[in-house]
């Protein structure tokens, strides 16, 4: 075999290997991006279930606490913001607002012993607690997928392909400063 034919075979082999590298890397980036979107949909489903539960909870509390109108309005506004969120960042902010207003709602409920004993209220509270755990798990799953995807975007050699095809980083579903703050517990009556 002549040196020219060997050189052509080597060049063709390198081109095929480079093409295979780009193809495999591109497909891996697409797969990771889709995993992030699928993980986000898991959070979205749980947030929608939570938003559906909130009106029932508000109505139950309203029956006992008629003069707490501002609390109910704040919960309703926070729920509407969550339902209208278009991006993970907007949903995270709206979720944090709803969490804060629900804490206020439960504080109001504490002032009404007969409400705390109401079976419907207890069931709604248990369902909400269960949903909070599911949201936390979905959030962790989403953030894990985002970490994997964003790492791939920033590490060599896949970063070259990511830049070439304009792949963008995904945002984490992060806690607010209020959620990071220490919880104050008091056993004083």
Secondary structure, DSSP 8 states (H G I E B T S, - for coil): --HHHHHHHHHHHHHHHHHHHHHHHHHHHHHHHHHHHHHHHHHHHHHHHHHHHHHHHHHHHHTT-TT-HHHHHHHHHHHHHHHH--SHHHHHHHHHHHHHHHHHHHHHHHT-HHHHT-HHHHHHHHHHHHHHHHHHHHHHHHHHHHHHHHHHHHSTTHHHHHHHTT----------HHHHS--------
